[in-house]
Amino acid sequence: MTTDMLSELVGFPGGWLVGVSLDIEWGYQCWVITPERQVHTDGEFYENNLVALSAGRFLVEHSLEVE
């Protein structure tokens, strides 16, 4: 039995996606999918989906600043 489930999926301009998954035992985790379809995470677990979503948004905004 799997404990992971998709909690949120939000699109950003330019083809970026931020997903939040929930692991019942560990908490919420953010995922960033780039326009090139590469998947990245910060490896952290968060207490709620809003904090995880905020972390994912930060990763996208930081990546867009670097480009």
TORROPA-765291 format. One line per 3 residues: their letters; for each residue x, z, y of N, C-alpha, C, O, CB. Coordinates in nm, 2 decimals, m for minus. Glycine has a CB too. Layout:
BEGIN
a) X,Z,Y,X,Z,Y,X,Z,Y,X,Z,Y,X,Z,Y  ... $
This chain:
BEGIN
mtt) 0.08,0.00,m0.12,0.00,0.00,0.00,0.09,0.00,0.12,0.18,0.08,0.14,m0.10,0.12,0.00  0.06,m0.09,0.21,0.14,m0.10,0.34,0.08,m0.01,0.44,m0.04,0.02,0.45,0.14,m0.24,0.39  0.17,0.04,0.53,0.13,0.13,0.63,0.15,0.06,0.77,0.11,0.12,0.87,0.21,0.26,0.63 $
dml) 0.20,m0.06,0.77,0.22,m0.13,0.90,0.10,m0.22,0.93,0.04,m0.28,0.85,0.34,m0.22,0.89  0.06,m0.22,1.06,m0.05,m0.30,1.11,m0.02,m0.34,1.25,0.04,m0.27,1.33,m0.18,m0.23,1.09  m0.06,m0.46,1.29,m0.05,m0.51,1.42,m0.15,m0.44,1.51,m0.27,m0.43,1.48,m0.07,m0.66,1.43 $
sel) m0.10,m0.38,1.62,m0.19,m0.30,1.71,m0.22,m0.39,1.84,m0.34,m0.38,1.88,m0.12,m0.17,1.75  m0.12,m0.46,1.89,m0.14,m0.54,2.01,m0.06,m0.66,2.00,0.05,m0.66,1.94,m0.10,m0.45,2.14  m0.10,m0.77,2.07,m0.02,m0.89,2.09,m0.06,m0.94,2.23,m0.17,m0.98,2.26,m0.06,m0.99,1.98 $
vgf) 0.05,m0.95,2.31,0.03,m0.99,2.45,0.12,m1.11,2.48,0.24,m1.11,2.45,0.05,m0.87,2.55  0.07,m1.21,2.55,0.14,m1.33,2.58,0.19,m1.32,2.73,0.13,m1.27,2.81,0.06,m1.46,2.57  0.31,m1.37,2.75,0.37,m1.38,2.88,0.41,m1.52,2.92,0.42,m1.61,2.83,0.50,m1.29,2.89 $
pgg) 0.42,m1.56,3.04,0.46,m1.69,3.08,0.58,m1.74,3.01,0.68,m1.67,2.99,0.47,m1.70,3.23  0.58,m1.87,2.98,0.70,m1.93,2.92,0.71,m1.92,2.77,0.81,m1.96,2.71,0.82,m1.87,2.98  0.60,m1.87,2.71,0.59,m1.86,2.57,0.64,m1.74,2.50,0.66,m1.73,2.38,0.67,m1.98,2.51 $
wlv) 0.67,m1.63,2.58,0.71,m1.50,2.53,0.59,m1.43,2.48,0.48,m1.43,2.54,0.78,m1.42,2.64  0.61,m1.35,2.37,0.50,m1.27,2.31,0.56,m1.13,2.29,0.68,m1.11,2.26,0.45,m1.32,2.18  0.48,m1.03,2.32,0.51,m0.89,2.29,0.41,m0.84,2.19,0.29,m0.84,2.21,0.52,m0.80,2.41 $
gvs) 0.45,m0.79,2.08,0.37,m0.73,1.98,0.40,m0.58,1.96,0.51,m0.54,1.98,0.38,m0.81,1.84  0.29,m0.51,1.92,0.31,m0.37,1.89,0.25,m0.35,1.75,0.14,m0.38,1.73,0.24,m0.28,2.00  0.33,m0.29,1.67,0.29,m0.25,1.53,0.28,m0.10,1.51,0.35,m0.03,1.58,0.38,m0.32,1.43 $
ldi) 0.20,m0.06,1.42,0.18,0.08,1.39,0.22,0.11,1.25,0.17,0.05,1.16,0.04,0.13,1.42  0.32,0.20,1.23,0.35,0.25,1.10,0.29,0.39,1.10,0.33,0.48,1.18,0.51,0.25,1.08  0.20,0.42,1.01,0.13,0.55,1.00,0.23,0.67,1.00,0.20,0.77,1.06,0.04,0.55,0.88 $
ewg) 0.34,0.65,0.94,0.43,0.77,0.92,0.53,0.78,1.04,0.56,0.89,1.08,0.52,0.75,0.80  0.56,0.67,1.11,0.67,0.68,1.21,0.61,0.66,1.35,0.67,0.72,1.45,0.77,0.57,1.19  0.51,0.58,1.37,0.45,0.56,1.51,0.45,0.41,1.54,0.45,0.32,1.45,0.53,0.64,1.61 $
yqc) 0.45,0.38,1.67,0.44,0.25,1.72,0.57,0.19,1.75,0.67,0.26,1.79,0.35,0.24,1.85  0.59,0.06,1.73,0.71,m0.01,1.75,0.68,m0.14,1.83,0.58,m0.21,1.80,0.79,m0.04,1.62  0.77,m0.18,1.92,0.75,m0.30,2.00,0.83,m0.42,1.93,0.94,m0.39,1.88,0.79,m0.28,2.15 $
wvi) 0.78,m0.54,1.95,0.85,m0.66,1.90,0.84,m0.76,2.01,0.73,m0.78,2.07,0.78,m0.71,1.77  0.94,m0.83,2.03,0.94,m0.94,2.13,0.97,m1.07,2.05,1.07,m1.08,1.98,1.05,m0.92,2.24  0.89,m1.17,2.08,0.91,m1.30,2.02,0.94,m1.40,2.13,0.86,m1.41,2.22,0.78,m1.35,1.93 $
tpe) 1.06,m1.46,2.12,1.10,m1.55,2.23,1.03,m1.69,2.22,0.97,m1.72,2.11,1.26,m1.56,2.23  1.04,m1.77,2.32,0.99,m1.90,2.31,1.06,m1.98,2.20,1.00,m2.08,2.15,1.01,m1.98,2.44  1.18,m1.95,2.15,1.25,m2.01,2.04,1.21,m1.95,1.91,1.26,m1.99,1.80,1.40,m2.00,2.06 $
rqv) 1.11,m1.86,1.91,1.05,m1.80,1.79,1.15,m1.70,1.72,1.15,m1.68,1.60,1.01,m1.90,1.69  1.24,m1.64,1.80,1.33,m1.54,1.75,1.26,m1.40,1.77,1.19,m1.39,1.88,1.47,m1.54,1.82  1.27,m1.31,1.68,1.20,m1.19,1.69,1.30,m1.07,1.71,1.40,m1.07,1.64,1.12,m1.16,1.56 $
htd) 1.27,m0.99,1.81,1.36,m0.88,1.84,1.28,m0.75,1.86,1.17,m0.75,1.90,1.44,m0.91,1.97  1.35,m0.64,1.83,1.29,m0.51,1.85,1.40,m0.42,1.90,1.52,m0.44,1.88,1.22,m0.45,1.72  1.36,m0.31,1.97,1.46,m0.22,2.02,1.49,m0.11,1.91,1.58,m0.03,1.93,1.41,m0.15,2.15 $
gef) 1.41,m0.11,1.80,1.44,m0.02,1.69,1.38,0.12,1.71,1.40,0.20,1.62,1.58,m0.01,1.67  1.32,0.14,1.82,1.26,0.27,1.85,1.11,0.28,1.80,1.05,0.18,1.79,1.27,0.30,2.00  1.07,0.40,1.78,0.93,0.43,1.75,0.87,0.52,1.86,0.94,0.61,1.91,0.91,0.50,1.61 $
yen) 0.75,0.49,1.90,0.69,0.55,2.01,0.56,0.62,1.97,0.50,0.59,1.87,0.66,0.45,2.12  0.52,0.72,2.05,0.40,0.80,2.02,0.27,0.73,2.04,0.17,0.76,1.97,0.40,0.93,2.10  0.27,0.63,2.13,0.14,0.56,2.15,0.17,0.41,2.18,0.28,0.37,2.21,0.06,0.62,2.26 $
nlv) 0.07,0.33,2.17,0.08,0.18,2.18,0.12,0.14,2.32,0.18,0.04,2.34,m0.04,0.11,2.14  0.07,0.22,2.42,0.10,0.18,2.56,0.25,0.20,2.60,0.30,0.12,2.67,0.02,0.27,2.66  0.31,0.30,2.54,0.45,0.32,2.57,0.53,0.21,2.50,0.63,0.16,2.55,0.50,0.46,2.52 $
als) 0.49,0.18,2.37,0.56,0.07,2.30,0.54,m0.06,2.37,0.64,m0.14,2.38,0.51,0.06,2.16  0.42,m0.09,2.42,0.40,m0.21,2.49,0.48,m0.22,2.62,0.53,m0.33,2.66,0.25,m0.23,2.53  0.49,m0.11,2.69,0.57,m0.10,2.81,0.72,m0.13,2.78,0.79,m0.20,2.85,0.56,0.03,2.88 $
agr) 0.77,m0.08,2.67,0.91,m0.11,2.62,0.93,m0.26,2.59,1.03,m0.31,2.63,0.94,m0.02,2.50  0.83,m0.32,2.53,0.84,m0.46,2.50,0.83,m0.54,2.63,0.91,m0.64,2.64,0.72,m0.50,2.41  0.75,m0.50,2.72,0.74,m0.57,2.85,0.88,m0.56,2.92,0.92,m0.66,2.98,0.63,m0.51,2.94 $
flv) 0.94,m0.45,2.92,1.07,m0.43,2.98,1.17,m0.53,2.92,1.25,m0.59,2.99,1.12,m0.29,2.97  1.17,m0.54,2.79,1.26,m0.63,2.72,1.24,m0.77,2.76,1.34,m0.85,2.79,1.25,m0.62,2.57  1.12,m0.82,2.78,1.09,m0.95,2.83,1.14,m0.97,2.97,1.21,m1.07,3.00,0.94,m0.98,2.81 $
ehs) 1.10,m0.88,3.06,1.14,m0.89,3.20,1.29,m0.89,3.21,1.34,m0.97,3.30,1.08,m0.77,3.28  1.36,m0.81,3.14,1.50,m0.80,3.14,1.56,m0.94,3.10,1.66,m0.99,3.15,1.56,m0.68,3.06  1.51,m0.99,2.99,1.56,m1.12,2.94,1.53,m1.23,3.04,1.62,m1.32,3.05,1.49,m1.15,2.81 $
lev) 1.42,m1.23,3.11,1.39,m1.33,3.21,1.48,m1.32,3.33,1.52,m1.42,3.39,1.25,m1.33,3.25  1.52,m1.20,3.36,1.62,m1.18,3.47,1.75,m1.24,3.44,1.82,m1.29,3.52,1.63,m1.04,3.51  1.80,m1.22,3.31,1.93,m1.26,3.27,1.94,m1.42,3.27,2.04,m1.47,3.29,1.96,m1.21,3.13 $
e) 1.82,m1.48,3.23,1.82,m1.63,3.23,1.84,m1.68,3.37,1.84,m1.80,3.39,1.70,m1.69,3.17 $
